Amino acid sequence: MELPHGCKLEDLCRVCGCKISKALKQFAVKKRHPYMYQCVAYNQELLSALHIDITKDDPQIHPPMFCNKCYLTMKRVTTAALSNRPYKCGLKPYEWYSHTI
């Protein structure tokens, strides 16, 4: 039986579009470390560091979370900007499109 579309979106990263593996989730739970972060909680950081405006996101298209790798990249960009150091971010945000289910 196929999972509902919303459940599948919860396993994807809003920024890079990668699927988070079950092994990583289990490791994160074991170490009490988040493997995904709520986009709503980091709205300003996502906008300033990665130029992603989540206020226009459609919940049927865009995942509500982003992964630890993208979180760390966002933090590096933010830290570099605060200390006036140049930082070349090689992360290209994934483009989400409307589609039929």
URNOR-V79117 format. One record per residue. RES is the residue in one small letter. SS is DSSP state (H for helix, E for strand, C for the rest). NEAR is the number of other C-alpha atoms within 8 Angstrom. D_LAST is the distance of its C-alpha to the last C-alpha in whole Angstrom. Layout:
BEGIN
res->[RES,RES]
ss->[SS,SS]
near->[NEAR,NEAR]
d_last->[D_LAST,D_LAST]
END
This chain:
BEGIN
res->[m,e,l,p,h,g,c,k,l,e,d,l,c,r,v,c,g,c,k,i,s,k,a,l,k,q,f,a,v,k,k,r,h,p,y,m,y,q,c,v,a,y,n,q,e,l,l,s,a,l,h,i,d,i,t,k,d,d,p,q,i,h,p,p,m,f,c,n,k,c,y,l,t,m,k,r,v,t,t,a,a,l,s,n,r,p,y,k,c,g,l,k,p,y,e,w,y,s,h,t,i]
ss->[C,C,C,C,H,H,H,H,H,C,C,E,C,C,C,C,C,C,E,C,C,H,H,H,H,H,H,H,H,H,C,C,C,C,C,E,E,E,C,H,H,H,H,H,H,H,H,H,H,H,C,C,C,H,H,H,C,C,C,C,C,C,C,C,E,E,E,H,H,H,H,H,H,H,H,H,H,H,H,H,H,H,C,C,C,C,C,C,C,C,C,C,C,C,C,C,C,C,C,C,C]
near->[2,3,6,6,8,7,8,9,11,10,9,14,15,13,9,11,9,6,7,10,6,6,6,9,10,8,8,11,9,7,6,6,7,8,9,9,11,9,12,7,6,8,11,6,10,13,11,9,9,9,7,8,9,9,5,5,8,6,7,6,11,10,12,11,12,16,14,10,6,10,10,8,10,12,8,9,11,11,8,11,10,7,6,6,7,6,8,4,6,4,6,5,9,8,4,6,5,5,5,3,3]
d_last->[15,12,12,10,7,11,13,12,12,16,17,16,19,18,21,21,18,19,18,21,23,24,27,27,26,29,31,30,31,34,35,34,33,29,27,24,25,24,23,25,28,28,27,31,31,28,29,32,32,29,28,25,24,22,23,20,17,14,13,10,10,14,15,18,20,22,24,28,28,27,29,32,32,31,34,36,35,36,40,41,40,42,45,45,44,42,39,37,33,32,28,26,23,19,18,14,12,10,7,4,0]
END
